[in-house]
Amino acid sequence: MHRLAAEQHYPAQALYVVATPIGNRADITLRALHVLALVDAVACEDTRHTAQLLRSYGLQRPLLAVHEHNEASAAHEVVQRLLAGQRVAYASDAGTPGISDPGARLCVAVQAAGLRCIPVPGASSVTALLSVAGLTDGAVTLAGFLPPKGQARAQALQRWLALPTAVLLLEAPHRIVRLADELHPLGARQVTVGRELTKQFEEIATLPCAELGNWLAARPERLRGEFALVLHAPVTPGGQAAPELDAEARRVLALLLQELPAARAARLAAAITGAPRDALYAAAHAPAPPG
């Protein structure tokens, strides 16, 4: 099998961006194993975690810590190694680096030095959940992790909810109930939630946003583990993509928003104008147009 991986050319003076398993350690590719055995060093988010991962495959390589606290100096060391003719791999703790994971800034530094970044694709919670979410129009916006709290989180959520596409969100277990509360006003809009993807107790369910909180509360263990969620694009009862709101619906919504929270304003505007509540709710959270 390694013969198949060896047929590829692996130039020196290159950073190999290697996807690693997000749970099940069997989800490593043959090419990733070949690269990890070939490189002169492995840059990684957590040296202890990566050392354990490599040992599980019978590998041992020099490790370089590259994380948010030493990013500039560590990137400089990686670039110097590459300029000296080495091959270096980079692996985040799980999944594909640079996809809602560290690694993007390291790639920027390597490319700024005129050197190559070579992807070694593999596991990703993003593509894993999208593959079973049943999206038929293909339009997806990758939002990743929301800011943890405060106005930054509220503004980011408003921005994503205003979009007509499906939205891919990632969330930590200690904030998943809050996210369920934030999505609850979307009512019947569908969300596909993936918990502990590829792990022993993996769960995937598609349900209305209004039911996500109940789904989490139904079993205590559902509040543990990492989450990926696909918020499906808003649809009308007829199954078509939500139409643009007409001027009258937007006028009524704007008047109601002067006195009411977004969820109540959208509900009342829907009752008054007949416009879809999901579209009105998204419009209520849309950023104001530049003056």
Buried (B, 14 or more C-beta within 10 A) or exposed (E): EEEEBEEEEBEEBBBBBBBBBBBEEEBBBEBBBBBBBBBBBBBBBBBEBBBEBBEEEEEEBEBBBBBEEEBEEBBEBBBEBBEEEBBBBBBBBBBBBBBBBBBEBBBEBBEEBEBEBBBBEBBBBBBBBBEEBEBEEEEBBBBBEBEEEEEEBBEBBBBBBBBBBBBBBBBEBEBBBBBBEBBBBBBBBBBBBBBBBBBEEBBBEEBBBBBBBEBBEEEEEBBEBBBBBBBBBBBEEEEEBBEEBEEEBBEBBEBBBEEBEBBBBBBBBBEBBEBBBBBBBBBBBEEEEEE
